[in-house]
Amino acid sequence: MRRSKVFLACLALTVVSTTAKAADLYVSTSGNDTNAGTLAAPFKTITKAGTVAQPGDTVNVRGGVYFERVSIMSKGTAAKRIVFRSYPGENAIIDGTGLASNKATMAITETEYVDISGFEVRNSPFIGISLWYAKQTRVLDNVVHGAVRNGIYVGADATGIVSDITVSGNTVYDTVLENQYHNMGGGGWAGAVVVALCDRATITNNRIRNNDGEGLISLRSNNALIQDNEISDSFSVELYIDNARYVTANRNLIYSTGNTRYFRDGYPAAGIAVANETSANMNPSSDNVFSNNIVVGSRWGFYYGSFESGGGLRNTKVLNNTFYGSKQAILQIEDDAGHTNSTIQNNIFYSTGSPTPQYAGTNGVTYRNNLWYGTTAGAAAGTGDVFANPALANAGGLTAADYRIKLGSAAIAKALDTSSVVSTDYFGTLRVSPFDIGAHQFSTGLVADTLAPAVPANLRASGGTSTSLNLAWDAASDNVAVTGYTVYRNGAVVATVSAPGWTDPAVNEALLYTYQVQAFDAAGNRSALSATLSMAWSASNGGTDTTAPTAPANLRGNASSATATDLWWDNASDNVGVVAYRVFRDGVLVGTVTTAAFSDAGLLASTSYTYHVTAIDAAGNVSVRSNKYVIKTKAAPRGRSSHS
C-alpha cells in the first residue's frame, strides 16, 4: 500500500513537471482567488495571479475597476518574460482610492523579466506604479493619473541594484498633487516619471503633462536613453538630469502651453536642466548628450544650476537642439569651477523678448556655430555663430513640425559635422553634408532624396472588439528613413501614424471594409499603396471571419449560341456576407462575378462544357463546389464556322 502512494505521488510530480509551460492566467472583478485562474474561473486580484505566474505566462486582467494595492514580485527569464496586461480590447483600471498613503498603488518589487502593460492607474494616494529593486522590467503603454506623488517611480535605496528598465509608451498626467497648491516652497517635490539609482534605463515615447513637480527626472542614474518623449506643463523643470551620467536625451518635444496653473514664481518650467543636488552617494552629472530636442516657451531653454553640490557641466554635449521663446534667458549656464570639456554647438536659440544668456560659464564650456535670433549671444558667443531669422515653419506652435526650417533658412549648411554623435535629426532624417543648425536637418546631401519608401507589407488584422479593429503591418524601408504611414479605408484617408499599426475605432460587424497603407519619408516621397486587405470583422469569432459560405445550389443554364452559354444558380449564404462567385469551366477559372449569374463566351460550336461555381466571402473563405452542370453549345450556322 505504501508503494502505491509513493507511485501516485511521483506520478503527480511528473504530471506537474511535464505541463509546466507558458500559460494564460486571468483576473476578473467577478473572480475569486480560490479559482484556478482560467478564463472561465478567473482570479479576483492581480496580486494573486502574480504569486502563481511562472516564466512565460501572461496574466490577462479583464476590464473593470480594481480597488486593490497590486503587489507583484514575479521573476521571468530572458527567454520567457512574464506579462501582466489589460485583456486585449478591455481597460483594466487600478484605483488607489482608500489605500494607505505611503504605499504605491502598483508595487512592482524585485521583479526580473516582467512586463506591466496597458493598465490605467488612477487616484493613487502615493505613487502610481513603483518599480523597486527591479531588473529587466518594462512598463509599457499604461495611463497613470491622479497620483499624490510620482506617476511612475523606478528606484532603490542603494546603487548597483536596479538595472535594465524600460518605461515606454505611457501617458502620465495630474501627478505630484501633494504640491498642487504650490506650497512646497523649499523644494523637495517629486517628478511625474523618475528613474533613480538605475543603470541602463530606456525612457521613450511617453506623454507627460500637467504635473505639480518635475516632469521627467534621471536621478543618480547612469546610461539612460531618454528619447521621443513629449513633456509639457510641469511646475519646476520639464526634463531634469540630476547627478546622472552617460544620459542621451534625444528627440524630445518639451513645451509650455501657457497654462499658469503650472507656473512657478510667475514663470513656466525650465525646459532642460542639469544639476547636482545630492552629495550623498555623489554621482556628479557628466558625459551627457542633449540632441535634437525642441524646447518651446519655457522659463529657460537649457539650464545648468550650480546649486547644492555644484560640479559643473562635465564632458557634456548640447548639440542640434531648437530652443524657442523662453521667458527668461534662453540659455542659462551658471558659473562653476567644475565646467570641463563641454560643448554647446549647432543649436537654434530663437528668443522672443527674453534677455541675453546669463552666467554663460565660458570657463570649460565651448560655444560655436549656434544661431541666435531675437537676442544677442552675450557670453555664449562663439566662432561660426549665425545671427539671423532661422525661418521656422510655424514659430510659436506646439508641435515638432512647427520647428522645421524652411527653404532659405539661415540655419542651412551652417553647422559643424556632429554626425558621429547625432546621426539623424528629430524627424529621423540622416544628417549628411551640408549640415544644418537646429533639430531639423533640411539638407539631405548634395543630391535630393527622390526615392520613395518600399511598399508596406503584410497588412493584417491583429485583434479588436465588436466596434473596433486593430491593424498591423511590417515596417517599410527607405534609403533615408520612413517617417510615417497613411491609412486608407474604402479608398479614403482615415489616419496618419508614425509607426506600423492603427486601430479603426468605428467598425460594424455587418459591413465589409477594405484597407490599404502607404509609407512616406521626410522628403515627401510616398510608396505605392499596399495590397488591399478586405475585412469583415467578427469579434464573436475572436478575430477575422473564418466561416466559409455555403455552396451555391442548383447550378443550371443553357446554350445561348454556338459560342456562348448562360449560367445561373441560387445564392449562397454566409455568416457575414458573400461578396463574389467564381465560375469554373472544365476545372479552369473563367470568371468572378458578384451576382448569381454568368455568361461565358468564345466557345466552340457543338461542344460540351462542364461548369461548377464556388462562393467567397470578404475574409477570403471559399465554399465547397456547387453541383456540376454540362452544357453543349449550339451548332454553327450553316455555311459558317464558329470562328468566322
N, C-alpha and C positions, 0 to 999 in steps of 0.2 A: 504493500500500500504506500509506503514511503517513497519507493522508486517511482510510482505513478505520479505522485505530487511533484517530485523533482523534475520528471519528464515534462509535466504540464507547465511548470514554471519556466523551464528552458525554452519550451515551445513559445510561450508568451513573449519572452525576451527576443526570440528570433523574429517573431512577427513584428515587434516594435522596430527592431533594427532594420528590417528589410523594407518597412514602409515609411521610415523617417526621411521623407523627401519634401521638396518645396510644396507648400500648401497655401490655399487661400483661407484666411480666417475672416470672420465677420463680426461686426459690432452694430447693435441697433438700440435705439432708445427703448424699444419694447422687448429687448432681450433679457437674459438672466445670466449672471456669471457662473452659475452651475451648469449651464448649457455646454454643448460641445464646440461652440464657435463656428458652426456651419452656417450656410445661407439660410437654411430652414430653422436652425436653432442657434441664433447668434448670442454673443456675449452682451452684457449690459454696459460694460465700461471698457474704454480703451486701455486703461491700466491693466485690467485682467488679460486682455489679448497680448499685452507686452510681456506678461510673465510666462506665456506659453509659446510665443513666437520663436521659431528656430531659423537658422540661416537659410535664406532663400524664400522665406514665407512673405506673403503680402497680407497685411491687415486692412481690410476694406471696411470703412466706417460709413454706415448708411446715413442719409440725410436726416437732419433734426438738430435739436439743441441739447448739448450735454453739459450739465451743471456738475462738473467734476474737476478735481485737480488731477490732471493727467501726469502720471509718473512712468517714464519709460527708461529701462536700464538694459535694453537688449544688446546683443552682440552678434552681428553677422560676420561674414568673411569677405575677402576681396572678390571671390568668385560668386558669393551668394549673399548679397545685401538683403537686409530686412526692410521692407517698405511699409510705412503707415500712411494711408491716404484716404481722402474722401472717396467714397464709392463713385465710379465714373458717372458723370451726369447728375450727381447729387451734391448738396452742400452740407457738410458736417460742421457744425458750429460749436466751438468750445467756449462756454460763457463762464467768466470768473466771478460773477455776482455772488456775493456772500462768502467767498473763500477768504482764508487768512491773509492779512495784509502784508505778510513778509514771505509769501510763497509764490513761486511762478505758477501761472495757470497751466502751462505745459512745461514740465520739468524733464528735460532730456539729459540724463545723468550717466556718465561713464559709458556711453554708448560707443560702439565701433561698427562701421559699415552699416549705418542706418539712414534711411530717408524719411523725412517728415514732409508730406506733400499735399497741397490742395485744401488745407483747412482754413476756416475763418475762426480767429481767436479774438475775443472781444471782452471788454469790461473787466480787464484784469486789475485787481487791487494792488498789484506789484508789477511783475514782469510778464509779458505775454508769452513768449517762447524763450526758455533759458536752456542753453547748452553748457553743461558744467562738467569739466573733466572729460570732454568728448573727443573722439578721434574719428577721422574718416566718416564724418556725419554731414548730411546735406539737408538744408531747409529750403524747400523749393515751392514756389508758386502759392504761397499762403497769403491771406489777408489778415493783418493784425491791426487792431484799432481800439481806442478807448483804454489805454494802459496808464496806470498811475506813474509807473517808471518807464523802463525800456519796453519797446515793442519786441525786439529780438536782442538777446544778450548772449555772447559767447565768452566763456572765461574760466578761470580757475583762481586759486589763491597763491599760486606759485608758477614760475616759468617751467618750461620743459614738459608740460603735461598735455595741453590741448594742441592738436595739430590737424592739418589737412581737413579744414572745414569749408563747406560751400554754403553761401547764402545767396540764392539767385531767384529772380522772378517774383519776388514778394512785393506786396503793396502794404506800406506801413504808414499810418497816419493817426492823428489825435493821440499822441503819446506824451510822456513826461508831464502828465496832468498834475503832478504834485507841485509844479511851478506854473499852473495855469493863470494864477493871479500875479505872477512875476514878483513874488515876494521873497525869493531866494537871492537876495541882493548880493550876498557874499560869494556867489558861485556855488559849485557843487551839484548843479543839475546834471541829469543823465542825458543820454542820447537815444534817438529812436532805434538805431541799429548800432550796436557796439561789438567790436571784436577785440578782446583784451587778453594779453598774455598768451597769444596764439602764434604758432609757427605754421606758415603756409595756409593762408585763407584766400578764398576766391569769392569776391563780393560783386556780383554782376547783375545787371538788368533789373534792379529793384527800383520801385517808385516810392519815394519817401517824401512826405509833405505834412504840413500843419503840426509842428512839434514844438513844445514849450521848453526845449533844451537844444542840444546839438542835433544835427541830422544824422550823419554817419561818422563814426569815430573808429580809427585804428589806434588802439591804446596799448602801449608797451608790447607791441606785436611786431613780428618780422615776416618778410617775404609774403606780402599781401598783394593781390591783384584787385584793384577797385576800378571797375570798368563798366561803361554803358548804363550807369545809374542816372536817374532823374531825381534831383533833390531840390525842394523848394520850401520856403516859408518856415524856417526854423527860427528859434529865438536868439541864439548866440552865434553859432557857426554852422554852415551847411555841411562842409566836409572838413573834418578835423584830424590831423595827424599829430599825435601826442606821444612822445617817447617811442617812436616806431621807426623801424629801419627796413630798407630794401622794399619799400612800397612803390608800386606803379599805379598811379591814378590817371587813367586814360579814358578819353571819350565820355566824360560825364557832363550832363547838362544840369547847370545849377542856376537858380534864379529866385528872385522875389516877385510875387505878384503885386506887391504894393499893399498887401493886407496888414494894416497897422496892428492888428491883433497879435502879431508875432514880432513886433519891433522891440528892440532893446535900447533904452536911452534915446528913443526917438528915431532910431535907425534900423534898417533891416539887418539881417545876419551877415557876418563876413562870408565871402564865397568859399575860398580855400584858406585854411590856416594851419600853420605848423608851430609847435611849441614843445617845451619840455617841462611839464608841470610837476613831475614826480621825481623826487630824489631817492626814495626807497626803491630798491630793485632798478637802479638807474639804467636806462636803455636809451641813450640820447638819440634823438631823431637824426638820421643820416642816410646817405645813399638812396635817396628817394627821387622818383621821376614823376613830374606832373606834365602831361602832354595831351594835346587835342581836347582840352576841356573848354566848354563855353560857359562863361560866368556872366550873369546879367543882373543889374540892378541891386547889387549887394552893398554892404557898408564899405568894405574894402574888397577889391577883386582877389588879390593874393596878399596874404598877411603872414609875417613872421613876428611872433611876440617873444621878447626877451625877458619874460617874467618868470616867476618861480625859480626853476633851476637853470634857466638860460641855456647856453650851449651853442647857439648859433646855427646857421644853415651849414651843414656839413655834407660835402660831396652831393649836393642837391642840384637837380636839373629842372628848370621850368621852361619848357620848350613848346612852341607852336600852339599856344592857347589863344583864345579870343576873350578879352575882358571888356565889358561894355557897361557904361552908365553907373559907376559906383557913386554912392552918396558922399563918401569921404574919399581919401586918396585911393586911386585905383590900384596902386601898388604901395604897400607899407611894409618895409623891411627895417625893423628896429635895429639900432646899432648893437653889436655883440662881439666881444673879443673872440668868440668861438667860430665866427664865419670862416669857412675853409673850402676852397676849391669848388665853389658853387657858380652856376651859370644861369642867367635869365636871358633867353635868346629866342628870336623869331616869333615874338608874341605881338598881338594887336592889343593896344591899350587905347580904347575909344572912350574919352571922358565926356560927360555932359554937365559941365559946370563944377565938377569936383576939383579939389585943389591939386597942386603939384605933388608927386610922390614924396612921402616923408621918410625920414630916418633911413635913407636908402642903403645904408650899410655897405659902402663901397669897399671896405677892407675885407677881402676874402670872397667877394661876390663880383662876378664879371657880367656886365650888361653889353649886349651887342645885337644889332640887326632887329631891333624892335620897332614897330610902327606906333607913332604917337599922334593922337588927334584929339583936339579939344582941350589940351593942356600941354605944358612943357614937361620935358623928361626930368628936369631938376637933377638931383644927384644920381639918378638912374640912367643918365645919358651915356651912350656908348658908341663905339665905332659901327658904321653901317646902318645907323638909325634912319628911319624914314618919317618925315613929318608931313602927313597928308591924309585926306579922307580915304579910308580903305574901301569905300563903295560897297557896303554890306547890302545884302538883298532886301532886308526889311529891319533896319536897326530899331531896337526897342521892342521887337516881337518876343514871344516866349517859346518859340520852337527852334530847334537846331538849324533848320533850313533858312531861318531868317538871318543867319550869320554866315551864309555862303558869301564869298566875294564875287563880284561881277566882272565881266569883261572890261578891261581898262583900269582895274583896281591898282592903286599904288603899292599894294602888297605883293603883286605878281612878280615872280623872278627876283625878289629882293632878299630871300632868306639864305642862310648858310646851310650846307648839307648836314642834316642830323639824321639821315635815313637809317643809319646803323642803330639808332636808338628809337626813332619814331618812323617806322616803316610805312605807315598808312596815315590818312587823315581821319577826322571824326567820322566821315561817311564811308570809310573803307577803301578810299582811292589810294593807290600806291603813291608814295612821294618819290618822284623822279625829277631829274633836272629838266627845266629850271625849277628851283624850289620856291614855294610861296610862303609868306609870313601868315601866321594865324592857324586856326583849327581846320581850315578848308584848303585843300590843295586844288586850286583851279586848273593849273597847268598839268597836263598829262604827258609831258615829254615833247620832243620836237615833232613827233607825229601824233596827230589827234587820235583818240580812241574811237574807231568806227566799227569795231567788231561787236556784234550782238552776243548776248549770253546764249548758252546752249538751251534747248527746249527742256523745261521741267519734265521729269519722267515719273512714271509710276503714280499718277494721280489716283487716289483711292479713298474710300470711306474708312474711318478709324473709330467709329462709335457714335453715340448720340442718344437722344431721348425721343419721345413721341413728337416733339416740336422742334428739335434741333439736330443738326448733322455735322459731325466732325470730319473735316477733310485733311488729308496729309499728302505730301508728295516729296520726292527726293530733291535735295538742293541742286540747283543748276550751277554750272561752272561758267567762268568768264575769264578773258585774258587779263582783266584788272580785278574786278570784284563785282559780284551781284549785290545790288543794294536793296532790291525788293521784288515783290510779285504782285501782279494784278489778277484778281479772281473774277471770272465771268460765270454768271448763272443764266441759262437760257439765252446766251448771246449778249447779255448786258453786264456792265461792270458793277459788282456788288461790294468789292473790298480791295484795299491795297495794304499789304502786310510786309514786314521787313524780314520775316523768316518763314520757312516752309510750314504750312499749317494754318487752317482757319476754320471757325465754327459758324455755320449758317444758323442764325438764331430763329428762323421762322420757316419751317418746312411743314408740309402736310402729307401724312402717310398715303393719302389717296391720290397724290399727284406725281407726275413724272418730272424730274429735273435733270438738266444737262449742265455739266461744269467743265470749264477749261481754265488753265492757268498760264500766265505769261511772265517771264522774268525780264527785269530791266537793270541797267547799270547806271553809274553816276553820270555818264555822258549822255544818257537818254536813249541809248541803244536798247531795242526790245527784241526778245526772241520771238520765234513763231509760237503760235498757240499750242498748248499740249494736246495730246489725244483727248477726245471727249469722254467724260465719264457720265453715263446715263444712270440715274439713280431713282429708284422707287423705294425710299427708305421705309423699313419696317422694324420699329423698335420692339414690337411684340416678339419678333424672332431674335432679338438681341443683336441685330446687325442688318446687313443687306438682305434683300428678298432672296430666299433660297428655294422657294417652291416653284416648280415648273408648271406651265399651263397644262390643261387637259389637251388631248389630241383633237385636232379638227375632225369632225364627224361627217359622214355622208358625202364624201367627195364624189362629184358627178360632173358630167359635161357632155359636149358634142363637138363634132367637126363643123366648123363654120364655113370652111372652104377646102380646096385641095392643099392649101399651105398653112392653115391656121386652125386652132381649136379654142374653145371657150370652156373654162372650168369654174365651178363654184362649190361651196361647201358651207356647212353650219359653223357658226362662230365658236371658237374655243373659249373656255373660261379660265380665270386666274385669280389668285388671292389678292393681287394688286391690280393688274390690268395687262391684257395682251396688247403689244404695240406693233406687231408685224407677223406676217406669214411668209414662209419660204416655200417655193414651189420647185419640185424636182421632176425632171423628165429623164426617164431611164437611169435614175440614180444620180443625175448631174443637176446642180442648182442652176435654174434658168431665170429666176425672178424672185424679188421680195416685194410684197405689197402690204398695205395697211388695212385693206378690206378683204372680205371673204370671196374674192373673185379674181380671175386672172385670164388673160388672153395670150395664147402662145402663137407665134408666127414664124415664118421662114422654114416651114416644114416641107417634107416630100409628099407628093400625092400618093394616095392609095397605100399609106404606110401606117402601121400600128405603133403607138407610143404608150408607154406606161408612166403614170403620174402618181406622186404622193405629195403631201403637204405637212409641214410642221409649224407650230406656233411658237413665238418667242416673246418674253416679257422684257421690261426695261432693264432688269438686272442681268439679262443675257441667259436666263434659264430657258431651255428648249424642251418642248414637249416630245413625246414619242410620235412616231409617224401615224398619219391618217391611214385609212384603207387605201389600197392601190386601185387605180381606175385606168382602164385601157380604152383608148380612142383611136379609131382608124380614120385618117383623113380621106376626104372625098377624092374621086378620080379626077385627073386633069381634064379640062375641057377638050373636046375632040379637035385635033389639029394643033394643039399647043402642048408644050411640055410644062411641067410645074415651074421651070426656071426661065421660061421665055419672057 
